[in-house]
Amino acid sequence: SQVAISARQNKGRTEYDNYGFATQDFENQLISLSAQGDINKNFNSQIRLSQFEDKIDQNQSTDLAHTKRQEADWQLTYSISPAITLLSGITQTNTQANYHDSYGSTYNKEQDNLALYLQQQSNFGQISTQLSLRQEDYDSFGTHQTGNAALGFAITPQHHLYINYGTAFKAPDLTEL
């Protein structure tokens, strides 16, 4: 079993030319707590809780951009055999955004997302496979599914040939909603 806590903070000032000298202060912070352990010889469980905050404040105006993202992820890994592994998980995310610019645009938005995922990995000598599925449910614009399939061949122990097919989805951020 392992437990880990990590924290990181960055602060600073950016200077730039915006038809005259301008500055903005920024601060971002990440705090994360994770724990993992074997349930038995075939099952491993991992949980992660994290929070990320990002703040940008203009010094020559009232413009600002503040975001906060909180996430909880639980992952369960099951070794069916030495050659086949299944991984499943669930992720809950809450994102809050507060923006204001000198043109009068101001908004406070919040978005929740629930994701379920499943992945299978296999290794049979020189052949490896991977299949994955993910479903994302956003409260602000609906549900989307993605998937991936991969086949690998070990030409030598140091050289592998892979073929992959997958779908992707980029969720709009809160400024695009």
Phi, psi and omega in degrees: 000144179222143174232135180224140174236132176224148179215143179213140178220137176233135177224152176178183179229134177252132176249138181205166180261114179233066188057042184137163183293133179218154177222155172220144177261141178229152175209129171226150188215136177232129175233132183219140175233128178224152178215141176214155179189160178276129174281316171206193185292341181253340185247136173230138180239141179221136177230143179222132174241132181213158176219132178235130176237139179225126181230131174231124179234124175284140182269337180262005179206184179265009180299140176205158174216113181235128176229151178219130182232124177244136186219141173233131182227130175237129184232136179236126180247131181235121176269104179293318178206175176301340183259345186231128179231138172246140178230132177225157181193171178219137179230129175246128182230138173236126179238131177239138180225139178228116181233145175210133175232166186289354176272001177098359178281121179223136172204152172237121181230155178220144181218136175249146181220134174239126181237138174241139180218153180216135181220141176238134176232137179225148175223115178235087182065242181277349184258134173229148179225156175210133174231139178214149176225145177215137174237128179248132177238106179262132181292340184267341181209010170110195188249141177220143178245146174226161180206167181208143173225137181220145176229130181236151177225126179274106177291313172223172177300334181261349185233127181232148176244130183234147168232132184229148169222135179203163173246158182219161177211127175254114179289139175294145175278175187295337178286342181265356181268000000 
